[in-house]
Amino acid sequence: MIAAGGGLLLALAGGTLNAVGIDPQVPLFEWVLPLGAAGATLIAAWLVESKQNVIESSAPVLARVFSPLTILLLAALLVAFAVNPDPLDVERELLILMTVILVLVLALWLHTISARTPHAPAGFADWL
């Protein structure tokens, strides 16, 4: 599930950067993919060791893993939009990809909120 989520984030980042007019080949496939694969292996090993008894509630744990990655994706897209600031030259592909990213953010928010206990104080994941 971590690999599928990482692949989805890479596909969304690559498609959006390509729609903006930036070649995503070098930054995504030469830097983010190898580092992300190594990081995903470490996160998966940590999750297997620390969360052995909560297999049925893996969605909120994955939401906590992918929330910071999605914020990094949105920050990278903000920088990409600043590099190509022509808002009138928006293609349909870019609008569809941004809608998919917003649905992803909504899904992460719903998973994070659903796993939160009502009386617990707000933590880092809640603020994120």
N, C-alpha and C positions, 0 to 999 in steps of 0.2 A: 504494500500500500504506500510505503514511503517512496519507492521507486516510481510508482504511477503518479503520485502527487508531484514529485520532482520533475518528471517528464511533462506533466501538464503545465507546470510553471515555466519550464524551458520552452515549450511550444508556444505558450501565450507571449512570452517575452520575445521570442524570435519572430513570431508573426506580427506583433505590434511594432517592433523596431524596423522590420522590413516594410511595413505599411507607412511608417513615418519617413522612410528614405535612408535609413542607416543599415549598413550591412552587418547582420548579427553573427556572421560566420566566426570571426576571430574571437570576440569576447565570450560568446556563449559556448562554442564547441571546443575551444582550446583552453579556456580558463574555468568557466563555471561547471561544465560537465565533469571533468576529472575531479575537481575539488568537491563538487556536490556528491559524487559517487562515494568518495572517501568519507565525507561527513555523514552521508546516509548510512553507511556501514557502521560507523561509530554510534550514531543515534539508535539504530536498530539493535545493536548489541546492548546498549544501555537500557533500552525499553524492555528487552527480553529479561534482563537481570532484575530490574527494579519493579516491573509491573507484571510479574508472573501470575498473580491471582486475579487480575482485572482484565482478562482477555475480552470479556463481553463488552467492556466500555472503552474500546480503543479509539472510537471516533473523537471524543473530547481530548484525548492525549495527542492524537494526530493534529487536531485543531491548534493545540498549543505549540506543536512543532512547526506548523506551516504558517501561523500568524506572523512571526517575524520575517519569514521568507517572503510572504506576500507584501509586507510593508517595504522590504527591500526592492521588490519588483516594481511597486508603485513609485518609489523614489527614483529608480532608474528610468522609468517611463516619464516622470516629470522632467528629468534632465534631458531626455531625448526630445521631449516636446519643446524645451527651451532652446535646444540646438536648431530645431526646425520650427520656428515660431509662426508659420503661415497657417492660421486657423481656418482660412477659407478654402484651402486645398485639402479637404478631408475626404477620404475615400470611404466607400461603403464597408470595405473589409476592416478598416480601422474602427469604425463604429460598432461593428459586430464583435470584434475582439474586446473592445472596452466594455461592452455589455456582458460578455462572458466573464471578464475580470471582476466586474461589479457583482455578478451572481456568485462568483467564488468568494468574494469578501463577505457577502451576506450569509453564505453557507458556513464559513468559518465563524462568523459572529453567532449564528444560531447554535452551532455545536459548543462553542465556549459558554454561552449563556445557559444552555440546557444542562451542562455538567456542573455548574456552579451551585453550591449549597446556599440556601437563602440567607442563613445567618452568618456566613463566613465574611470576614472583612475583604474589601477589594484588594486584590493582589496585582502583581505585575502583568499577568495575562489579561486581567480585566481592564487595566489602563491601556494596554496595547490594543 
